Amino acid sequence: MRYTYKTKGVCASEISFDMENDGTVRNVAFRGGCNGNLKAIGSLIEGWNYKDIIARTEGNTCGFKPTSCADQLSKALRVAADKEGIE
């Protein structure tokens, strides 16, 4: 299923991605933010399980901000997994 998450506190305004029933994440796209870096994140995590992505991105910060686009991705994945009832 396709999800879109409105970010908070970062340059990217939203993150969209597909999450399969088994928790596999595909087609991650960020709107706004550091275009090259965010394309790279999407490419690097293509086909990963959401738990593995969260383990690597949760808590990352950007400069003086308490969050980052990667951290916001972890939040988006948690919301999607909860909605789908994926463990």
Buried (B, 14 or more C-beta within 10 A) or exposed (E): EEBEBEBEEBBBEBBBBBBBEEBBBBEBBBEBBBEEEBBEBBEEBEEBBBBEBBEBBBEBEBEEEEBBBBBBBBBBBBEBBEEBEBE
